[in-house]
Amino acid sequence: MSMFGWFKSSSIRTRIFILIVLGMAGVGCVAVSAKISGVQKNRYMNVLKQSQAIEAGILQIMTVEERFISTLDPAALSGLDESRKRLSSALGEIR
């Protein structure tokens, strides 16, 4: 007897129980997929935040260097080391 034939010949009580179990399994599958997609979304958001920090660090270094090139004043390079340290820490976090 096939699986469908067995289900068809079973009692109402058994059918209701099987449908409840299948419904709970479906809810479990939905919960697991929601959890997995939530974890992936959080990971993506963290990488996005870190990449924006890297972008900001690179732009800040570029502006300091551009200011030095246009003025040729060594005092314009005063914040360069701090910007490079922040960029290095941001790059370390994304790895």
PDB file of N, CA, C and O in Angstrom:
ATOM      1  N   MET A   1       0.852  -1.171   0.000  1.00  0.00           N
ATOM      2  CA  MET A   1       0.000   0.000   0.000  1.00  0.00           C
ATOM      3  C   MET A   1       0.904   1.242   0.000  1.00  0.00           C
ATOM      4  O   MET A   1       1.869   1.331   0.758  1.00  0.00           O
ATOM      5  N   SER A   2       0.571   2.162  -0.843  1.00  0.00           N
ATOM      6  CA  SER A   2       1.382   3.376  -0.940  1.00  0.00           C
ATOM      7  C   SER A   2       1.139   4.280   0.267  1.00  0.00           C
ATOM      8  O   SER A   2       0.217   4.063   1.053  1.00  0.00           O
ATOM      9  N   MET A   3       1.976   5.281   0.388  1.00  0.00           N
ATOM     10  CA  MET A   3       1.864   6.216   1.517  1.00  0.00           C
ATOM     11  C   MET A   3       0.534   6.960   1.465  1.00  0.00           C
ATOM     12  O   MET A   3      -0.115   7.155   2.492  1.00  0.00           O
ATOM     13  N   PHE A   4       0.132   7.375   0.264  1.00  0.00           N
ATOM     14  CA  PHE A   4      -1.133   8.091   0.128  1.00  0.00           C
ATOM     15  C   PHE A   4      -2.311   7.176   0.452  1.00  0.00           C
ATOM     16  O   PHE A   4      -3.291   7.608   1.059  1.00  0.00           O
ATOM     17  N   GLY A   5      -2.213   5.917   0.046  1.00  0.00           N
ATOM     18  CA  GLY A   5      -3.280   4.957   0.350  1.00  0.00           C
ATOM     19  C   GLY A   5      -3.389   4.702   1.844  1.00  0.00           C
ATOM     20  O   GLY A   5      -4.493   4.561   2.371  1.00  0.00           O
ATOM     21  N   TRP A   6      -2.261   4.642   2.526  1.00  0.00           N
ATOM     22  CA  TRP A   6      -2.283   4.445   3.970  1.00  0.00           C
ATOM     23  C   TRP A   6      -2.925   5.650   4.661  1.00  0.00           C
ATOM     24  O   TRP A   6      -3.712   5.498   5.596  1.00  0.00           O
ATOM     25  N   PHE A   7      -2.574   6.855   4.183  1.00  0.00           N
ATOM     26  CA  PHE A   7      -3.157   8.070   4.770  1.00  0.00           C
ATOM     27  C   PHE A   7      -4.656   8.110   4.532  1.00  0.00           C
ATOM     28  O   PHE A   7      -5.424   8.521   5.403  1.00  0.00           O
ATOM     29  N   LYS A   8      -5.067   7.677   3.339  1.00  0.00           N
ATOM     30  CA  LYS A   8      -6.485   7.703   2.981  1.00  0.00           C
ATOM     31  C   LYS A   8      -7.304   6.720   3.820  1.00  0.00           C
ATOM     32  O   LYS A   8      -8.469   6.970   4.130  1.00  0.00           O
ATOM     33  N   SER A   9      -6.675   5.599   4.181  1.00  0.00           N
ATOM     34  CA  SER A   9      -7.418   4.591   4.939  1.00  0.00           C
ATOM     35  C   SER A   9      -7.278   4.747   6.453  1.00  0.00           C
ATOM     36  O   SER A   9      -7.881   3.979   7.202  1.00  0.00           O
ATOM     37  N   SER A  10      -6.497   5.725   6.921  1.00  0.00           N
ATOM     38  CA  SER A  10      -6.323   5.912   8.361  1.00  0.00           C
ATOM     39  C   SER A  10      -7.516   6.660   8.959  1.00  0.00           C
ATOM     40  O   SER A  10      -8.338   7.233   8.244  1.00  0.00           O
ATOM     41  N   SER A  11      -7.584   6.636  10.281  1.00  0.00           N
ATOM     42  CA  SER A  11      -8.716   7.271  10.956  1.00  0.00           C
ATOM     43  C   SER A  11      -8.567   8.793  10.945  1.00  0.00           C
ATOM     44  O   SER A  11      -7.493   9.327  10.667  1.00  0.00           O
ATOM     45  N   ILE A  12      -9.649   9.463  11.250  1.00  0.00           N
ATOM     46  CA  ILE A  12      -9.663  10.933  11.295  1.00  0.00           C
ATOM     47  C   ILE A  12      -8.685  11.431  12.351  1.00  0.00           C
ATOM     48  O   ILE A  12      -7.969  12.406  12.122  1.00  0.00           O
ATOM     49  N   ARG A  13      -8.651  10.779  13.488  1.00  0.00           N
ATOM     50  CA  ARG A  13      -7.756  11.175  14.578  1.00  0.00           C
ATOM     51  C   ARG A  13      -6.290  11.103  14.123  1.00  0.00           C
ATOM     52  O   ARG A  13      -5.500  11.995  14.433  1.00  0.00           O
ATOM     53  N   THR A  14      -5.933  10.057  13.398  1.00  0.00           N
ATOM     54  CA  THR A  14      -4.563   9.891  12.897  1.00  0.00           C
ATOM     55  C   THR A  14      -4.251  10.950  11.848  1.00  0.00           C
ATOM     56  O   THR A  14      -3.156  11.511  11.843  1.00  0.00           O
ATOM     57  N   ARG A  15      -5.186  11.224  10.974  1.00  0.00           N
ATOM     58  CA  ARG A  15      -4.987  12.253   9.948  1.00  0.00           C
ATOM     59  C   ARG A  15      -4.748  13.621  10.586  1.00  0.00           C
ATOM     60  O   ARG A  15      -3.843  14.350  10.180  1.00  0.00           O
ATOM     61  N   ILE A  16      -5.557  13.964  11.580  1.00  0.00           N
ATOM     62  CA  ILE A  16      -5.398  15.258  12.256  1.00  0.00           C
ATOM     63  C   ILE A  16      -4.029  15.332  12.919  1.00  0.00           C
ATOM     64  O   ILE A  16      -3.349  16.355  12.835  1.00  0.00           O
ATOM     65  N   PHE A  17      -3.622  14.238  13.583  1.00  0.00           N
ATOM     66  CA  PHE A  17      -2.320  14.216  14.236  1.00  0.00           C
ATOM     67  C   PHE A  17      -1.184  14.388  13.213  1.00  0.00           C
ATOM     68  O   PHE A  17      -0.241  15.142  13.457  1.00  0.00           O
ATOM     69  N   ILE A  18      -1.271  13.705  12.091  1.00  0.00           N
ATOM     70  CA  ILE A  18      -0.241  13.811  11.051  1.00  0.00           C
ATOM     71  C   ILE A  18      -0.196  15.224  10.482  1.00  0.00           C
ATOM     72  O   ILE A  18       0.887  15.764  10.258  1.00  0.00           O
ATOM     73  N   LEU A  19      -1.348  15.822  10.247  1.00  0.00           N
ATOM     74  CA  LEU A  19      -1.384  17.189   9.723  1.00  0.00           C
ATOM     75  C   LEU A  19      -0.816  18.194  10.731  1.00  0.00           C
ATOM     76  O   LEU A  19      -0.156  19.157  10.342  1.00  0.00           O
ATOM     77  N   ILE A  20      -1.071  17.970  12.019  1.00  0.00           N
ATOM     78  CA  ILE A  20      -0.505  18.845  13.049  1.00  0.00           C
ATOM     79  C   ILE A  20       1.016  18.723  13.067  1.00  0.00           C
ATOM     80  O   ILE A  20       1.725  19.726  13.148  1.00  0.00           O
ATOM     81  N   VAL A  21       1.515  17.479  12.990  1.00  0.00           N
ATOM     82  CA  VAL A  21       2.968  17.263  12.984  1.00  0.00           C
ATOM     83  C   VAL A  21       3.593  17.890  11.744  1.00  0.00           C
ATOM     84  O   VAL A  21       4.651  18.513  11.836  1.00  0.00           O
ATOM     85  N   LEU A  22       2.957  17.737  10.590  1.00  0.00           N
ATOM     86  CA  LEU A  22       3.480  18.357   9.368  1.00  0.00           C
ATOM     87  C   LEU A  22       3.455  19.884   9.461  1.00  0.00           C
ATOM     88  O   LEU A  22       4.376  20.552   8.993  1.00  0.00           O
ATOM     89  N   GLY A  23       2.411  20.425  10.059  1.00  0.00           N
ATOM     90  CA  GLY A  23       2.333  21.874  10.252  1.00  0.00           C
ATOM     91  C   GLY A  23       3.432  22.381  11.165  1.00  0.00           C
ATOM     92  O   GLY A  23       4.039  23.419  10.901  1.00  0.00           O
ATOM     93  N   MET A  24       3.689  21.644  12.247  1.00  0.00           N
ATOM     94  CA  MET A  24       4.770  22.037  13.156  1.00  0.00           C
ATOM     95  C   MET A  24       6.133  21.937  12.474  1.00  0.00           C
ATOM     96  O   MET A  24       7.004  22.776  12.704  1.00  0.00           O
ATOM     97  N   ALA A  25       6.319  20.920  11.639  1.00  0.00           N
ATOM     98  CA  ALA A  25       7.576  20.789  10.903  1.00  0.00           C
ATOM     99  C   ALA A  25       7.731  21.955   9.927  1.00  0.00           C
ATOM    100  O   ALA A  25       8.832  22.477   9.753  1.00  0.00           O
ATOM    101  N   GLY A  26       6.640  22.363   9.293  1.00  0.00           N
ATOM    102  CA  GLY A  26       6.688  23.518   8.388  1.00  0.00           C
ATOM    103  C   GLY A  26       7.038  24.798   9.120  1.00  0.00           C
ATOM    104  O   GLY A  26       7.838  25.596   8.631  1.00  0.00           O
ATOM    105  N   VAL A  27       6.450  25.001  10.282  1.00  0.00           N
ATOM    106  CA  VAL A  27       6.761  26.186  11.090  1.00  0.00           C
ATOM    107  C   VAL A  27       8.229  26.151  11.522  1.00  0.00           C
ATOM    108  O   VAL A  27       8.898  27.184  11.545  1.00  0.00           O
ATOM    109  N   GLY A  28       8.721  24.966  11.860  1.00  0.00           N
ATOM    110  CA  GLY A  28      10.125  24.824  12.230  1.00  0.00           C
ATOM    111  C   GLY A  28      11.049  25.180  11.081  1.00  0.00           C
ATOM    112  O   GLY A  28      12.063  25.850  11.279  1.00  0.00           O
ATOM    113  N   CYS A  29      10.703  24.732   9.874  1.00  0.00           N
ATOM    114  CA  CYS A  29      11.517  25.059   8.697  1.00  0.00           C
ATOM    115  C   CYS A  29      11.525  26.566   8.439  1.00  0.00           C
ATOM    116  O   CYS A  29      12.565  27.136   8.109  1.00  0.00           O
ATOM    117  N   VAL A  30      10.384  27.199   8.587  1.00  0.00           N
ATOM    118  CA  VAL A  30      10.309  28.651   8.391  1.00  0.00           C
ATOM    119  C   VAL A  30      11.148  29.374   9.444  1.00  0.00           C
ATOM    120  O   VAL A  30      11.834  30.347   9.130  1.00  0.00           O
ATOM    121  N   ALA A  31      11.098  28.906  10.682  1.00  0.00           N
ATOM    122  CA  ALA A  31      11.874  29.541  11.759  1.00  0.00           C
ATOM    123  C   ALA A  31      13.369  29.394  11.512  1.00  0.00           C
ATOM    124  O   ALA A  31      14.130  30.339  11.717  1.00  0.00           O
ATOM    125  N   VAL A  32      13.793  28.214  11.071  1.00  0.00           N
ATOM    126  CA  VAL A  32      15.215  27.992  10.789  1.00  0.00           C
ATOM    127  C   VAL A  32      15.675  28.868   9.630  1.00  0.00           C
ATOM    128  O   VAL A  32      16.748  29.468   9.695  1.00  0.00           O
ATOM    129  N   SER A  33      14.882  28.946   8.581  1.00  0.00           N
ATOM    130  CA  SER A  33      15.289  29.781   7.441  1.00  0.00           C
ATOM    131  C   SER A  33      15.303  31.262   7.826  1.00  0.00           C
ATOM    132  O   SER A  33      16.147  32.012   7.334  1.00  0.00           O
ATOM    133  N   ALA A  34      14.389  31.696   8.691  1.00  0.00           N
ATOM    134  CA  ALA A  34      14.396  33.085   9.153  1.00  0.00           C
ATOM    135  C   ALA A  34      15.639  33.368   9.991  1.00  0.00           C
ATOM    136  O   ALA A  34      16.231  34.441   9.882  1.00  0.00           O
ATOM    137  N   LYS A  35      16.032  32.419  10.818  1.00  0.00           N
ATOM    138  CA  LYS A  35      17.230  32.588  11.645  1.00  0.00           C
ATOM    139  C   LYS A  35      18.476  32.676  10.769  1.00  0.00           C
ATOM    140  O   LYS A  35      19.338  33.525  10.996  1.00  0.00           O
ATOM    141  N   ILE A  36      18.573  31.803   9.770  1.00  0.00           N
ATOM    142  CA  ILE A  36      19.730  31.805   8.873  1.00  0.00           C
ATOM    143  C   ILE A  36      19.795  33.111   8.096  1.00  0.00           C
ATOM    144  O   ILE A  36      20.870  33.699   7.973  1.00  0.00           O
ATOM    145  N   SER A  37      18.672  33.574   7.572  1.00  0.00           N
ATOM    146  CA  SER A  37      18.686  34.826   6.816  1.00  0.00           C
ATOM    147  C   SER A  37      18.986  36.013   7.726  1.00  0.00           C
ATOM    148  O   SER A  37      19.607  36.977   7.279  1.00  0.00           O
ATOM    149  N   GLY A  38      18.568  35.972   8.974  1.00  0.00           N
ATOM    150  CA  GLY A  38      18.893  37.034   9.930  1.00  0.00           C
ATOM    151  C   GLY A  38      20.381  37.095  10.229  1.00  0.00           C
ATOM    152  O   GLY A  38      20.960  38.178  10.317  1.00  0.00           O
ATOM    153  N   VAL A  39      20.992  35.938  10.383  1.00  0.00           N
ATOM    154  CA  VAL A  39      22.439  35.887  10.631  1.00  0.00           C
ATOM    155  C   VAL A  39      23.200  36.421   9.422  1.00  0.00           C
ATOM    156  O   VAL A  39      24.156  37.182   9.571  1.00  0.00           O
ATOM    157  N   GLN A  40      22.772  36.020   8.224  1.00  0.00           N
ATOM    158  CA  GLN A  40      23.438  36.501   7.015  1.00  0.00           C
ATOM    159  C   GLN A  40      23.251  38.009   6.847  1.00  0.00           C
ATOM    160  O   GLN A  40      24.171  38.701   6.411  1.00  0.00           O
ATOM    161  N   LYS A  41      22.082  38.515   7.184  1.00  0.00           N
ATOM    162  CA  LYS A  41      21.834  39.957   7.081  1.00  0.00           C
ATOM    163  C   LYS A  41      22.721  40.726   8.053  1.00  0.00           C
ATOM    164  O   LYS A  41      23.274  41.768   7.702  1.00  0.00           O
ATOM    165  N   ASN A  42      22.858  40.214   9.268  1.00  0.00           N
ATOM    166  CA  ASN A  42      23.716  40.881  10.256  1.00  0.00           C
ATOM    167  C   ASN A  42      25.173  40.868   9.816  1.00  0.00           C
ATOM    168  O   ASN A  42      25.890  41.851  10.000  1.00  0.00           O
ATOM    169  N   ARG A  43      25.610  39.758   9.238  1.00  0.00           N
ATOM    170  CA  ARG A  43      26.982  39.673   8.744  1.00  0.00           C
ATOM    171  C   ARG A  43      27.194  40.682   7.611  1.00  0.00           C
ATOM    172  O   ARG A  43      28.225  41.352   7.558  1.00  0.00           O
ATOM    173  N   TYR A  44      26.229  40.786   6.720  1.00  0.00           N
ATOM    174  CA  TYR A  44      26.318  41.738   5.614  1.00  0.00           C
ATOM    175  C   TYR A  44      26.363  43.174   6.143  1.00  0.00           C
ATOM    176  O   TYR A  44      27.138  43.994   5.650  1.00  0.00           O
ATOM    177  N   MET A  45      25.539  43.477   7.138  1.00  0.00           N
ATOM    178  CA  MET A  45      25.515  44.831   7.692  1.00  0.00           C
ATOM    179  C   MET A  45      26.841  45.181   8.363  1.00  0.00           C
ATOM    180  O   MET A  45      27.299  46.319   8.270  1.00  0.00           O
ATOM    181  N   ASN A  46      27.462  44.208   9.041  1.00  0.00           N
ATOM    182  CA  ASN A  46      28.756  44.454   9.668  1.00  0.00           C
ATOM    183  C   ASN A  46      29.830  44.729   8.624  1.00  0.00           C
ATOM    184  O   ASN A  46      30.648  45.634   8.792  1.00  0.00           O
ATOM    185  N   VAL A  47      29.830  43.949   7.547  1.00  0.00           N
ATOM    186  CA  VAL A  47      30.812  44.166   6.478  1.00  0.00           C
ATOM    187  C   VAL A  47      30.568  45.514   5.823  1.00  0.00           C
ATOM    188  O   VAL A  47      31.522  46.219   5.494  1.00  0.00           O
ATOM    189  N   LEU A  48      29.324  45.883   5.629  1.00  0.00           N
ATOM    190  CA  LEU A  48      29.006  47.181   5.041  1.00  0.00           C
ATOM    191  C   LEU A  48      29.502  48.314   5.931  1.00  0.00           C
ATOM    192  O   LEU A  48      30.083  49.282   5.439  1.00  0.00           O
ATOM    193  N   LYS A  49      29.279  48.200   7.228  1.00  0.00           N
ATOM    194  CA  LYS A  49      29.725  49.228   8.168  1.00  0.00           C
ATOM    195  C   LYS A  49      31.253  49.342   8.171  1.00  0.00           C
ATOM    196  O   LYS A  49      31.797  50.446   8.188  1.00  0.00           O
ATOM    197  N   GLN A  50      31.929  48.213   8.155  1.00  0.00           N
ATOM    198  CA  GLN A  50      33.389  48.224   8.150  1.00  0.00           C
ATOM    199  C   GLN A  50      33.941  48.767   6.837  1.00  0.00           C
ATOM    200  O   GLN A  50      34.949  49.473   6.838  1.00  0.00           O
ATOM    201  N   SER A  51      33.299  48.450   5.725  1.00  0.00           N
ATOM    202  CA  SER A  51      33.775  48.974   4.442  1.00  0.00           C
ATOM    203  C   SER A  51      33.561  50.485   4.352  1.00  0.00           C
ATOM    204  O   SER A  51      34.359  51.188   3.732  1.00  0.00           O
ATOM    205  N   GLN A  52      32.498  50.980   4.961  1.00  0.00           N
ATOM    206  CA  GLN A  52      32.297  52.427   4.992  1.00  0.00           C
ATOM    207  C   GLN A  52      33.347  53.110   5.861  1.00  0.00           C
ATOM    208  O   GLN A  52      33.783  54.220   5.552  1.00  0.00           O
ATOM    209  N   ALA A  53      33.754  52.453   6.943  1.00  0.00           N
ATOM    210  CA  ALA A  53      34.821  53.003   7.785  1.00  0.00           C
ATOM    211  C   ALA A  53      36.145  53.033   7.018  1.00  0.00           C
ATOM    212  O   ALA A  53      36.920  53.981   7.144  1.00  0.00           O
ATOM    213  N   ILE A  54      36.396  52.004   6.236  1.00  0.00           N
ATOM    214  CA  ILE A  54      37.615  51.964   5.414  1.00  0.00           C
ATOM    215  C   ILE A  54      37.578  53.071   4.370  1.00  0.00           C
ATOM    216  O   ILE A  54      38.573  53.760   4.144  1.00  0.00           O
ATOM    217  N   GLU A  55      36.423  53.232   3.740  1.00  0.00           N
ATOM    218  CA  GLU A  55      36.277  54.289   2.737  1.00  0.00           C
ATOM    219  C   GLU A  55      36.523  55.663   3.349  1.00  0.00           C
ATOM    220  O   GLU A  55      37.212  56.497   2.761  1.00  0.00           O
ATOM    221  N   ALA A  56      35.960  55.894   4.525  1.00  0.00           N
ATOM    222  CA  ALA A  56      36.145  57.187   5.187  1.00  0.00           C
ATOM    223  C   ALA A  56      37.608  57.402   5.550  1.00  0.00           C
ATOM    224  O   ALA A  56      38.118  58.515   5.423  1.00  0.00           O
ATOM    225  N   GLY A  57      38.287  56.352   6.002  1.00  0.00           N
ATOM    226  CA  GLY A  57      39.704  56.467   6.337  1.00  0.00           C
ATOM    227  C   GLY A  57      40.562  56.790   5.129  1.00  0.00           C
ATOM    228  O   GLY A  57      41.470  57.618   5.211  1.00  0.00           O
ATOM    229  N   ILE A  58      40.282  56.148   4.020  1.00  0.00           N
ATOM    230  CA  ILE A  58      41.047  56.410   2.797  1.00  0.00           C
ATOM    231  C   ILE A  58      40.811  57.844   2.325  1.00  0.00           C
ATOM    232  O   ILE A  58      41.754  58.532   1.933  1.00  0.00           O
ATOM    233  N   LEU A  59      39.576  58.288   2.360  1.00  0.00           N
ATOM    234  CA  LEU A  59      39.276  59.663   1.941  1.00  0.00           C
ATOM    235  C   LEU A  59      39.945  60.684   2.852  1.00  0.00           C
ATOM    236  O   LEU A  59      40.419  61.722   2.390  1.00  0.00           O
ATOM    237  N   GLN A  60      39.981  60.387   4.137  1.00  0.00           N
ATOM    238  CA  GLN A  60      40.626  61.309   5.073  1.00  0.00           C
ATOM    239  C   GLN A  60      42.129  61.391   4.801  1.00  0.00           C
ATOM    240  O   GLN A  60      42.709  62.476   4.823  1.00  0.00           O
ATOM    241  N   ILE A  61      42.751  60.251   4.548  1.00  0.00           N
ATOM    242  CA  ILE A  61      44.181  60.244   4.221  1.00  0.00           C
ATOM    243  C   ILE A  61      44.438  61.006   2.926  1.00  0.00           C
ATOM    244  O   ILE A  61      45.411  61.752   2.812  1.00  0.00           O
ATOM    245  N   MET A  62      43.562  60.811   1.965  1.00  0.00           N
ATOM    246  CA  MET A  62      43.729  61.520   0.684  1.00  0.00           C
ATOM    247  C   MET A  62      43.610  63.030   0.850  1.00  0.00           C
ATOM    248  O   MET A  62      44.353  63.782   0.220  1.00  0.00           O
ATOM    249  N   THR A  63      42.687  63.476   1.688  1.00  0.00           N
ATOM    250  CA  THR A  63      42.549  64.926   1.883  1.00  0.00           C
ATOM    251  C   THR A  63      43.757  65.508   2.612  1.00  0.00           C
ATOM    252  O   THR A  63      44.193  66.617   2.303  1.00  0.00           O
ATOM    253  N   VAL A  64      44.295  64.768   3.572  1.00  0.00           N
ATOM    254  CA  VAL A  64      45.492  65.244   4.273  1.00  0.00           C
ATOM    255  C   VAL A  64      46.661  65.344   3.296  1.00  0.00           C
ATOM    256  O   VAL A  64      47.397  66.331   3.302  1.00  0.00           O
ATOM    257  N   GLU A  65      46.830  64.316   2.453  1.00  0.00           N
ATOM    258  CA  GLU A  65      47.919  64.341   1.476  1.00  0.00           C
ATOM    259  C   GLU A  65      47.728  65.455   0.451  1.00  0.00           C
ATOM    260  O   GLU A  65      48.687  66.117   0.054  1.00  0.00           O
ATOM    261  N   GLU A  66      46.484  65.652   0.028  1.00  0.00           N
ATOM    262  CA  GLU A  66      46.211  66.721  -0.941  1.00  0.00           C
ATOM    263  C   GLU A  66      46.506  68.097  -0.332  1.00  0.00           C
ATOM    264  O   GLU A  66      47.056  68.977  -0.994  1.00  0.00           O
ATOM    265  N   ARG A  67      46.131  68.265   0.937  1.00  0.00           N
ATOM    266  CA  ARG A  67      46.412  69.524   1.622  1.00  0.00           C
ATOM    267  C   ARG A  67      47.931  69.755   1.719  1.00  0.00           C
ATOM    268  O   ARG A  67      48.396  70.883   1.553  1.00  0.00           O
ATOM    269  N   PHE A  68      48.694  68.697   1.985  1.00  0.00           N
ATOM    270  CA  PHE A  68      50.150  68.831   2.061  1.00  0.00           C
ATOM    271  C   PHE A  68      50.739  69.181   0.694  1.00  0.00           C
ATOM    272  O   PHE A  68      51.632  70.023   0.598  1.00  0.00           O
ATOM    273  N   ILE A  69      50.239  68.535  -0.364  1.00  0.00           N
ATOM    274  CA  ILE A  69      50.761  68.803  -1.707  1.00  0.00           C
ATOM    275  C   ILE A  69      50.478  70.238  -2.120  1.00  0.00           C
ATOM    276  O   ILE A  69      51.323  70.881  -2.744  1.00  0.00           O
ATOM    277  N   SER A  70      49.313  70.742  -1.781  1.00  0.00           N
ATOM    278  CA  SER A  70      48.976  72.101  -2.198  1.00  0.00           C
ATOM    279  C   SER A  70      49.685  73.168  -1.365  1.00  0.00           C
ATOM    280  O   SER A  70      49.954  74.259  -1.869  1.00  0.00           O
ATOM    281  N   THR A  71      49.994  72.872  -0.089  1.00  0.00           N
ATOM    282  CA  THR A  71      50.619  73.894   0.758  1.00  0.00           C
ATOM    283  C   THR A  71      52.105  73.648   1.003  1.00  0.00           C
ATOM    284  O   THR A  71      52.835  74.583   1.333  1.00  0.00           O
ATOM    285  N   LEU A  72      52.561  72.418   0.849  1.00  0.00           N
ATOM    286  CA  LEU A  72      53.939  72.008   1.157  1.00  0.00           C
ATOM    287  C   LEU A  72      54.332  72.359   2.588  1.00  0.00           C
ATOM    288  O   LEU A  72      55.489  72.667   2.876  1.00  0.00           O
ATOM    289  N   ASP A  73      53.357  72.307   3.465  1.00  0.00           N
ATOM    290  CA  ASP A  73      53.578  72.592   4.880  1.00  0.00           C
ATOM    291  C   ASP A  73      53.636  71.255   5.636  1.00  0.00           C
ATOM    292  O   ASP A  73      52.653  70.514   5.635  1.00  0.00           O
ATOM    293  N   PRO A  74      54.765  70.935   6.281  1.00  0.00           N
ATOM    294  CA  PRO A  74      54.857  69.661   7.015  1.00  0.00           C
ATOM    295  C   PRO A  74      53.843  69.544   8.151  1.00  0.00           C
ATOM    296  O   PRO A  74      53.524  68.432   8.572  1.00  0.00           O
ATOM    297  N   ALA A  75      53.341  70.639   8.644  1.00  0.00           N
ATOM    298  CA  ALA A  75      52.338  70.602   9.709  1.00  0.00           C
ATOM    299  C   ALA A  75      51.017  70.018   9.205  1.00  0.00           C
ATOM    300  O   ALA A  75      50.208  69.544  10.004  1.00  0.00           O
ATOM    301  N   ALA A  76      50.790  70.046   7.891  1.00  0.00           N
ATOM    302  CA  ALA A  76      49.557  69.493   7.321  1.00  0.00           C
ATOM    303  C   ALA A  76      49.527  67.975   7.444  1.00  0.00           C
ATOM    304  O   ALA A  76      48.456  67.372   7.370  1.00  0.00           O
ATOM    305  N   LEU A  77      50.681  67.350   7.629  1.00  0.00           N
ATOM    306  CA  LEU A  77      50.752  65.896   7.755  1.00  0.00           C
ATOM    307  C   LEU A  77      50.599  65.416   9.196  1.00  0.00           C
ATOM    308  O   LEU A  77      50.793  64.234   9.480  1.00  0.00           O
ATOM    309  N   SER A  78      50.256  66.314  10.095  1.00  0.00           N
ATOM    310  CA  SER A  78      50.203  65.962  11.522  1.00  0.00           C
ATOM    311  C   SER A  78      49.169  64.866  11.823  1.00  0.00           C
ATOM    312  O   SER A  78      49.415  64.033  12.695  1.00  0.00           O
ATOM    313  N   GLY A  79      48.046  64.842  11.144  1.00  0.00           N
ATOM    314  CA  GLY A  79      47.007  63.849  11.421  1.00  0.00           C
ATOM    315  C   GLY A  79      47.113  62.599  10.582  1.00  0.00           C
ATOM    316  O   GLY A  79      46.242  61.732  10.658  1.00  0.00           O
ATOM    317  N   LEU A  80      48.154  62.483   9.786  1.00  0.00           N
ATOM    318  CA  LEU A  80      48.280  61.358   8.865  1.00  0.00           C
ATOM    319  C   LEU A  80      48.506  60.042   9.603  1.00  0.00           C
ATOM    320  O   LEU A  80      47.902  59.027   9.256  1.00  0.00           O
ATOM    321  N   ASP A  81      49.359  60.049  10.604  1.00  0.00           N
ATOM    322  CA  ASP A  81      49.624  58.807  11.343  1.00  0.00           C
ATOM    323  C   ASP A  81      48.373  58.292  12.045  1.00  0.00           C
ATOM    324  O   ASP A  81      48.109  57.090  12.043  1.00  0.00           O
ATOM    325  N   GLU A  82      47.610  59.190  12.642  1.00  0.00           N
ATOM    326  CA  GLU A  82      46.364  58.792  13.321  1.00  0.00           C
ATOM    327  C   GLU A  82      45.361  58.215  12.325  1.00  0.00           C
ATOM    328  O   GLU A  82      44.695  57.222  12.617  1.00  0.00           O
ATOM    329  N   SER A  83      45.255  58.828  11.162  1.00  0.00           N
ATOM    330  CA  SER A  83      44.328  58.332  10.129  1.00  0.00           C
ATOM    331  C   SER A  83      44.758  56.962   9.626  1.00  0.00           C
ATOM    332  O   SER A  83      43.916  56.097   9.385  1.00  0.00           O
ATOM    333  N   ARG A  84      46.048  56.761   9.469  1.00  0.00           N
ATOM    334  CA  ARG A  84      46.545  55.463   9.012  1.00  0.00           C
ATOM    335  C   ARG A  84      46.316  54.380  10.065  1.00  0.00           C
ATOM    336  O   ARG A  84      46.028  53.236   9.714  1.00  0.00           O
ATOM    337  N   LYS A  85      46.437  54.714  11.330  1.00  0.00           N
ATOM    338  CA  LYS A  85      46.170  53.741  12.394  1.00  0.00           C
ATOM    339  C   LYS A  85      44.699  53.335  12.387  1.00  0.00           C
ATOM    340  O   LYS A  85      44.374  52.156  12.531  1.00  0.00           O
ATOM    341  N   ARG A  86      43.803  54.323  12.219  1.00  0.00           N
ATOM    342  CA  ARG A  86      42.371  54.007  12.153  1.00  0.00           C
ATOM    343  C   ARG A  86      42.048  53.149  10.939  1.00  0.00           C
ATOM    344  O   ARG A  86      41.220  52.241  11.017  1.00  0.00           O
ATOM    345  N   LEU A  87      42.694  53.433   9.826  1.00  0.00           N
ATOM    346  CA  LEU A  87      42.477  52.640   8.615  1.00  0.00           C
ATOM    347  C   LEU A  87      42.983  51.217   8.822  1.00  0.00           C
ATOM    348  O   LEU A  87      42.323  50.262   8.413  1.00  0.00           O
ATOM    349  N   SER A  88      44.135  51.064   9.445  1.00  0.00           N
ATOM    350  CA  SER A  88      44.682  49.728   9.709  1.00  0.00           C
ATOM    351  C   SER A  88      43.771  48.931  10.633  1.00  0.00           C
ATOM    352  O   SER A  88      43.572  47.733  10.429  1.00  0.00           O
ATOM    353  N   SER A  89      43.222  49.584  11.637  1.00  0.00           N
ATOM    354  CA  SER A  89      42.313  48.865  12.549  1.00  0.00           C
ATOM    355  C   SER A  89      41.029  48.467  11.835  1.00  0.00           C
ATOM    356  O   SER A  89      40.500  47.384  12.083  1.00  0.00           O
ATOM    357  N   ALA A  90      40.520  49.319  10.957  1.00  0.00           N
ATOM    358  CA  ALA A  90      39.319  48.979  10.194  1.00  0.00           C
ATOM    359  C   ALA A  90      39.588  47.815   9.245  1.00  0.00           C
ATOM    360  O   ALA A  90      38.743  46.936   9.075  1.00  0.00           O
ATOM    361  N   LEU A  91      40.766  47.813   8.629  1.00  0.00           N
ATOM    362  CA  LEU A  91      41.129  46.699   7.741  1.00  0.00           C
ATOM    363  C   LEU A  91      41.313  45.416   8.536  1.00  0.00           C
ATOM    364  O   LEU A  91      40.974  44.334   8.057  1.00  0.00           O
ATOM    365  N   GLY A  92      41.845  45.527   9.740  1.00  0.00           N
ATOM    366  CA  GLY A  92      42.007  44.337  10.589  1.00  0.00           C
ATOM    367  C   GLY A  92      40.659  43.742  11.000  1.00  0.00           C
ATOM    368  O   GLY A  92      40.528  42.522  11.102  1.00  0.00           O
ATOM    369  N   GLU A  93      39.667  44.585  11.234  1.00  0.00           N
ATOM    370  CA  GLU A  93      38.347  44.095  11.631  1.00  0.00           C
ATOM    371  C   GLU A  93      37.651  43.354  10.499  1.00  0.00           C
ATOM    372  O   GLU A  93      36.937  42.380  10.740  1.00  0.00           O
ATOM    373  N   ILE A  94      37.852  43.803   9.280  1.00  0.00           N
ATOM    374  CA  ILE A  94      37.124  43.181   8.170  1.00  0.00           C
ATOM    375  C   ILE A  94      37.739  41.832   7.783  1.00  0.00           C
ATOM    376  O   ILE A  94      37.073  40.999   7.167  1.00  0.00           O
ATOM    377  N   ARG A  95      38.973  41.623   8.133  1.00  0.00           N
ATOM    378  CA  ARG A  95      39.612  40.322   7.853  1.00  0.00           C
ATOM    379  C   ARG A  95      39.130  39.344   8.869  1.00  0.00           C
ATOM    380  O   ARG A  95      39.527  38.179   8.842  1.00  0.00           O
TER     381      ARG A  95
END
